């Protein structure tokens, strides 16, 4: 189960860094820039559902702290700072340990009334098969609002997010 959570968390955060990074396809710049925007946001919440089984993982980054809960259990402080974990993903992208490829414009979409642009891409990393994903990036702010993969769906919000009561 931990490996599945790690993969889905990694897929969530696969978009950090700059398009000028060595070995990163320039067409993947919107994916990468969107995570930089999220990492800089004062607060955000993600809800990820992994199928089959509809395993649900929620995470909040607020006030410099990270929190998570699984399948509706009680909120707990996350064992890692999620913003810093994304920075580690960037380092892995920079080093080539994680590869983004086949980035293509997927057209317009709307998430929670927010106009977004879909970016389709593939991610490859050791220990997991290559996975296709679609990221919905806000047209006005460059923030990621949703991400889908074969068995993973993530929704991200930024407004009204506060630290949970533990």
C-alpha positions as CSV (number, residue, x, y, z in Angstrom):
1,X,0.0,0.0,0.0
2,X,2.9,2.4,0.8
3,X,4.4,1.9,-2.6
4,X,1.0,2.8,-4.2
5,X,0.7,5.9,-2.1
6,X,4.3,6.9,-2.9
7,X,3.6,6.4,-6.7
8,X,0.4,8.5,-6.5
9,X,2.1,11.2,-4.4
10,X,5.0,11.3,-6.9
11,X,2.6,11.6,-9.8
12,X,0.9,14.4,-8.0
13,X,4.1,16.3,-7.6
14,X,5.7,15.6,-10.9
15,X,5.5,19.0,-12.1
16,X,8.2,21.1,-10.3
17,X,11.3,22.7,-11.9
18,X,12.1,24.9,-14.9
19,X,11.8,24.1,-18.5
20,X,15.5,24.9,-18.9
21,X,16.5,21.8,-17.0
22,X,18.9,19.5,-18.7
23,X,17.1,16.5,-20.2
24,X,13.6,17.9,-19.8
25,X,11.4,18.2,-22.9
26,X,10.6,21.9,-23.4
27,X,7.0,20.8,-24.2
28,X,6.7,19.7,-20.6
29,X,7.3,23.3,-19.3
30,X,3.6,23.8,-18.4
31,X,3.6,20.7,-16.2
32,X,6.8,21.7,-14.5
33,X,5.8,25.4,-14.0
34,X,2.4,24.4,-12.5
35,X,4.1,22.7,-9.6
36,X,6.3,25.6,-9.0
37,X,3.2,27.7,-8.8
38,X,1.6,25.2,-6.3
39,X,4.7,25.0,-4.2
40,X,4.7,28.8,-3.9
41,X,1.0,28.9,-3.0
42,X,0.3,29.8,0.7
43,X,-2.0,26.8,1.1
44,X,-3.5,23.9,-0.9
45,X,-5.3,20.7,-0.5
46,X,-5.2,17.6,-2.6
47,X,-7.7,14.7,-2.7
48,X,-6.4,11.6,-4.5
49,X,-8.5,8.6,-5.2
50,X,-6.8,5.4,-6.4
51,X,-8.7,2.6,-8.0
52,X,-9.7,-0.2,-7.8
53,X,-11.0,0.0,-4.3
54,X,-11.4,3.8,-4.2
55,X,-8.5,4.3,-1.7
56,X,-8.6,8.0,-0.8
57,X,-5.6,10.1,0.3
58,X,-6.0,13.7,1.3
59,X,-3.2,16.1,1.9
60,X,-3.1,19.8,3.1
61,X,-0.1,22.2,3.0
62,X,-0.9,25.2,5.1
63,X,1.1,27.5,7.3
64,X,4.3,25.8,6.4
65,X,3.0,22.4,7.7
66,X,1.9,19.3,5.9
67,X,-1.0,17.1,6.9
68,X,-2.5,14.0,5.6
69,X,-5.2,11.4,6.1
70,X,-6.2,8.2,4.4
71,X,-9.7,6.9,3.8
72,X,-11.3,9.4,6.1
73,X,-9.2,8.6,9.2
74,X,-8.1,11.4,11.5
75,X,-5.8,14.1,10.2
76,X,-2.1,13.7,11.2
77,X,1.0,15.7,10.5
78,X,2.6,14.3,7.4
79,X,5.9,12.5,8.0
80,X,7.5,14.9,5.4
81,X,6.9,18.5,4.3
82,X,5.0,18.1,1.1
83,X,6.5,21.3,-0.4
84,X,10.0,19.9,0.3
85,X,9.1,16.5,-1.1
86,X,8.2,18.3,-4.4
87,X,11.6,19.9,-4.4
88,X,13.1,16.4,-4.1
89,X,11.0,15.4,-7.1
90,X,12.5,18.3,-9.0
91,X,16.0,17.1,-8.1
92,X,15.0,13.7,-9.5
93,X,13.8,15.2,-12.7
94,X,16.9,17.3,-13.0
95,X,19.1,14.3,-12.5
96,X,17.1,12.2,-15.0
97,X,15.9,9.7,-12.3
98,X,12.4,10.7,-13.2
99,X,11.6,11.4,-16.9
100,X,8.7,13.5,-18.3
101,X,8.0,12.9,-22.0
102,X,5.3,12.9,-24.7
103,X,4.0,16.3,-23.4
104,X,1.1,17.5,-25.6
105,X,-1.6,20.1,-25.4
106,X,-4.9,18.4,-24.6
107,X,-7.2,21.3,-25.1
108,X,-9.4,23.4,-22.9
109,X,-11.3,22.2,-19.8
110,X,-12.9,23.7,-16.7
111,X,-12.3,22.5,-13.1
112,X,-14.6,24.0,-10.4
113,X,-15.5,26.8,-12.8
114,X,-11.8,27.6,-13.4
115,X,-10.8,27.6,-17.1
116,X,-7.8,25.2,-17.5
117,X,-5.7,23.8,-20.2
118,X,-5.1,20.0,-20.3
119,X,-1.5,18.7,-20.7
120,X,-1.1,15.0,-21.5
121,X,2.3,13.5,-20.7
122,X,4.1,10.3,-19.7
123,X,6.2,9.8,-16.6
124,X,8.9,7.2,-16.1
125,X,10.7,6.3,-13.0
126,X,12.6,3.2,-11.6
127,X,10.5,0.5,-10.1
128,X,7.3,1.5,-11.8
129,X,6.0,1.1,-15.4
130,X,5.7,4.3,-17.5
131,X,2.4,6.0,-16.7
132,X,0.3,8.4,-18.8
133,X,-1.2,11.4,-17.0
134,X,-3.3,14.4,-17.8
135,X,-2.8,17.6,-15.8
136,X,-5.4,20.5,-15.8
137,X,-3.5,23.8,-15.4
138,X,-5.3,27.1,-14.7
139,X,-5.1,29.4,-17.7
140,X,-4.9,32.6,-15.5
141,X,-2.7,31.5,-12.7
142,X,-0.7,28.5,-13.9
143,X,-1.8,26.4,-10.9
144,X,-2.6,22.7,-11.3
145,X,-6.3,21.9,-10.5
146,X,-6.6,18.3,-11.3
147,X,-4.6,15.3,-12.5
148,X,-5.7,12.0,-13.8
149,X,-3.9,8.8,-14.7
150,X,-4.9,5.2,-15.4
151,X,-6.0,4.5,-11.8
152,X,-5.4,7.8,-10.0
153,X,-7.5,10.9,-9.9
154,X,-6.5,14.0,-8.0
155,X,-8.3,17.2,-7.3
156,X,-6.4,20.3,-6.0
157,X,-7.9,23.4,-4.5
158,X,-6.4,26.6,-3.1
159,X,-9.2,28.8,-1.7
160,X,-10.4,28.4,1.9
161,X,-7.7,25.9,2.8
162,X,-6.6,25.9,6.4
163,X,-4.7,23.5,8.6
164,X,-7.0,20.7,9.9
165,X,-7.8,20.1,13.6
166,X,-5.7,17.2,14.8
